[in-house]
Amino acid sequence: MDLISSHPVLNFEHRAKVSFCFDGKEMEGFEGEPIAMALHANGVKIYRYTPERKRPRGFFCAIGKCSSCFMVVDGVPNVRTCVTPLKRGMKVETQSGRGAIKLFPGEGA
């Protein structure tokens, strides 16, 4: 994991290291940090593909105002991973297109 460990102005304090799953692969990050930060530290640069042209998207604004970091998190599409805190055991997936909500068996289409 590539992380900033010292900075002349900012103080970095990391919480407990936790594991999470990204596209079926187990990774580690720090609890409470943005999901996008944990992914970036693990070398993941593409978070979703646009609906029409299938273009890759990754970090852009990093403050939750754009849609570049949308991913599927624990089955929920369109999660802004740049502002969503990482939790132990999260399942994070690359999002294709607009994302589809996964319904439970027996629920409507």
Secondary structure as UniProt FT lines:
FT   STRAND          17..22
FT   TURN            23..24
FT   STRAND          25..30
FT   TURN            31..32
FT   HELIX           35..41
FT   TURN            42..43
FT   STRAND          48..49
FT   TURN            51..53
FT   STRAND          56..57
FT   TURN            68..69
FT   STRAND          70..73
FT   TURN            74..75
FT   STRAND          76..80
FT   TURN            81..83
FT   TURN            88..89
FT   STRAND          91..93
FT   STRAND          95..96
FT   TURN            97..98
FT   TURN            105..106
//
